[in-house]
Amino acid sequence: MSRKEKILAMLQDDPTDTFLRYSLAMELRSEGDHQGSLDKLDELMRDAPPYVPAFFMAAQQLVDLGRVDQARTRLRDGIDQARGQGDGHAAAEMSELLATLGELGEEDDEL
């Protein structure tokens, strides 16, 4: 049984398990299923409360895909969520990535 199959089997028992859902998103990314991964991360970002690490991972993946403007949006939203949840470390980490993006990718997002 593959790692993905194990995660899916555990999710059958508890489909709301945040860590398993996040793990599935990371597994999809490692398999090259970027849209599937981003979809799962988006679900985690819509949870109440939103799962802060999902914003950072989605942004990193979007940068890798050349979708830098979308990554910036995820980072800004994630920074707001992290601050709102009292997670200064995550907010700082996302702020640092946002700062490194500079002027990258303005035209790439049109693809």
N, C-alpha and C positions, 0 to 999 in steps of 0.2 A: 504494500500500500504506500503510495506516494505521500509526501508531506501535505500536499494540497488535499488529497483524499482524506487524510486523517483530520485535518482542520474541518473539512466539510462534514465529516461524520460527527465530530464534536458539536458543530453548529446545529446539527439536527436535534441534539438534546437540549441545547440552549441557544436559540437563534439571536438572542439579545446580548450575548457575551461580547463586550466591547473588545477585549484583547484578542479573541478568536477572529472577530470581524476584521480587526486591524491586521492580524497575521495573514488572513486570506488576501487582503489587499497587497501586502508585501510579497506574498507568494505569486500572485498574478503578475506583479511588476517583474519579478525575477524570471518569469516565463515569457516575458515580452508582451503580455496582454495589458498594455498601458491604459487603454480605455476602460477595461474591466476593473483595473486597479483604481483608477481615478473615480469611477462610479462608486466603488466601495468606500473610498475615502470621503467622497461627497456625502454619502449616507451618514458616516460618522460625524461629519461637520454639522449635519442637520439634527443630530441627537440633542436631547435636552438633559444635561448640558452638553454642548458640543465637545468632542474629544480633541483636545488641543494638538496632540502630536500629528493628527491627520492633516492639519493645515500645513505644517512644515514638510511632511512627506509629499503631499500633493504638490506643493510649490517646488520642491527639489525635482520631482518627476517632470513637471511642466517646463522647468528650465532645461532639463536634459532633452526635452522634445522641441526646444526652441520656441516655446509658447511663454515668453518672458512676461508679457503684460498680464497674462492670466495668473502667472506665478506671483506677481506683485500684488494682485487683488487678494489671492489666498493668504499671502503673508500679512497684509494689512488687517484682514479679517481675523487671522490667527493671533496677531499681536493684541488686538482688542479683546478677543476671547481669553487669551492667557492672562492679561491684566485683570479682567473681570473675575477670573477664577483664582487670582492671587498667585499665579505661576510666573514670577519674575524671570526665572531662568529661561523658560520657553520663550517669553516675550523678547528677552535679550538675544537669544539665539536667532529668532526670526528677524529681528531688527538688523542683526549683523548680516544675514543673508540678503535682506532687502537692500542694504547699503552697498553690498558688493555687486549688485546687478547694475547699478549706475544707469547708463543710457542704453544698455544692451537690449536688443530684441524688438525695438519699436516696429520695424518693418517685417520681422519674422512672423508676427502674429496674423498677418494677412494671408498666410498660406493655407 
